[in-house]
Amino acid sequence: MTRCTTMVSMRILLVEDDHRFARALGAALLRAGYAVDHAPTAQAALAAPAADLVLLDLGLPDADGTEVCRQLRERSDVGIIVLTARGEEHERVTGLRCGADDYVVKPFGFPELQARIEAVLRRARPRPGGVHVVGRLRIDLDQYRAYVDGEPVTL
């Protein structure tokens, strides 16, 4: 697996066996501000560190990408966008039913892919909530309460 990074907050796992295509798409994603991990096989994809989004080719040398999609979906809610040359309706339906959030047929334009990435990440972004701690301040967004050094703060 190859890792390319810049100063970003979103990590994309690019699962693609075509190294030229992966290199070109990875460079475009880096320019757009994403960190990119490249996995050329199903095995590498399933062993890769957690990512914010997976771009998944279906034609992998060691397994079908739909099986990778199913396995990723079983263990995570990560956003998955299928990128493939398989464009028939039944293939698109299968890809979406195996757990993909979106399905893009090659060739595609990068601006469209970027918009689809943004849409999937927007839907996957957690809603505000939970407990956040900053120094001595603890904020419980679910209970609408704040504490400093364990003492409640009147809001």
C-alpha positions in Angstrom: 0.0 0.0 0.0 1.2 3.5 -0.9 0.5 6.5 1.3 0.5 10.1 -0.1 -0.3 12.9 2.3 -0.6 16.6 2.6 -1.9 18.8 5.4 -5.5 17.6 5.3 -8.2 16.4 7.6 -10.0 13.9 5.3 -8.3 10.6 4.4 -9.4 8.7 1.2 -8.6 5.0 0.6 -8.2 4.5 -3.2 -8.7 0.8 -4.1 -7.5 0.6 -7.7 -5.4 -2.0 -9.4 -4.5 0.2 -12.4 -1.4 2.0 -11.2 -1.4 4.7 -13.8 -5.1 5.6 -13.1 -4.4 5.4 -9.4 -1.4 7.7 -9.7 -3.3 10.3 -11.7 -6.4 10.2 -9.5 -4.3 10.2 -6.4 -2.5 13.3 -7.6 -5.8 15.1 -8.3 -7.2 14.2 -4.9 -4.0 15.5 -3.2 -4.4 18.8 -5.1 -8.0 18.9 -3.9 -6.7 18.7 -0.3 -7.3 15.0 0.6 -4.8 12.5 2.1 -4.7 9.4 -0.1 -3.8 5.8 0.7 -3.6 3.5 -2.3 -4.5 -0.2 -2.1 -4.0 -2.1 -5.4 -5.7 -5.3 -4.2 -8.7 -6.4 -2.1 -6.4 -7.9 0.5 -4.6 -4.5 0.8 -7.9 -2.7 1.0 -9.2 -4.8 3.8 -5.9 -4.5 5.7 -5.7 -0.7 5.2 -6.0 1.8 8.1 -9.3 3.4 8.6 -10.3 6.1 6.1 -13.0 8.8 5.9 -14.0 7.6 2.4 -13.2 4.6 0.1 -13.1 4.9 -3.6 -13.5 1.3 -4.8 -12.8 -0.2 -8.2 -14.8 -3.5 -8.7 -12.2 -5.2 -11.0 -9.5 -6.2 -8.5 -7.0 -8.9 -9.2 -7.6 -11.0 -6.1 -11.3 -10.6 -5.4 -14.4 -8.9 -6.8 -14.9 -5.4 -5.5 -18.5 -6.1 -4.5 -17.2 -8.5 -1.9 -14.7 -5.9 -0.6 -17.6 -3.5 -0.4 -19.7 -6.0 1.6 -16.9 -6.7 4.0 -16.1 -3.0 4.5 -19.8 -2.3 5.2 -20.1 -5.1 7.7 -17.4 -3.6 9.9 -17.8 0.1 9.3 -20.0 3.0 8.2 -17.2 4.5 6.1 -18.4 6.3 2.9 -17.9 4.1 -0.1 -18.0 5.3 -3.7 -17.6 2.6 -6.4 -15.5 3.8 -9.4 -15.7 1.2 -12.2 -16.1 0.6 -15.9 -19.1 -1.7 -15.1 -21.9 0.5 -16.2 -24.9 -1.8 -16.8 -28.0 -1.1 -14.6 -27.8 -4.5 -12.8 -24.2 -3.9 -11.9 -25.0 -0.4 -10.5 -27.9 -1.9 -8.5 -25.6 -4.7 -7.2 -23.0 -2.2 -6.2 -25.4 0.0 -4.3 -27.1 -3.0 -2.6 -23.7 -4.4 -1.4 -23.2 -1.2 0.6 -21.9 1.5 -1.7 -23.1 5.0 -1.0 -22.6 6.1 -4.7 -21.6 4.5 -8.0 -19.6 6.3 -10.7 -18.9 4.8 -14.1 -15.5 5.4 -15.7 -14.7 7.6 -17.5 -15.8 10.5 -15.3 -14.8 14.1 -14.8 -12.9 15.0 -11.6 -15.3 17.9 -10.7 -18.2 15.4 -10.6 -16.3 12.9 -8.5 -15.3 15.7 -6.1 -18.9 16.8 -5.8 -19.9 13.2 -5.0 -17.1 12.8 -2.5 -18.3 16.0 -0.8 -21.9 14.7 -0.7 -21.0 11.4 0.8 -18.7 13.0 3.4 -21.5 15.5 4.2 -23.9 12.7 4.9 -21.4 10.7 6.9 -20.4 13.7 9.1 -21.5 13.0 12.7 -24.2 15.3 14.1 -23.1 17.6 16.9 -23.4 15.8 20.2 -21.5 13.9 22.8 -19.0 15.2 25.4 -16.2 17.5 24.4 -13.3 18.4 26.8 -11.0 21.4 26.3 -8.6 21.9 29.2 -10.7 22.4 32.4 -13.9 22.8 30.4 -16.2 19.8 29.7 -19.3 20.4 27.4 -22.0 17.8 27.2 -23.9 18.7 24.0 -26.5 15.9 24.5 -27.5 17.2 27.9 -26.9 20.9 27.2 -24.6 21.2 30.2 -21.1 22.6 30.7 -18.7 22.0 33.6 -15.4 23.7 34.7 -13.3 21.5 37.0 -16.3 19.2 37.4 -18.5 22.1 38.6 -21.7 23.0 36.6 -21.6 26.2 34.7 -24.9 28.2 34.4 -25.5 28.9 30.7 
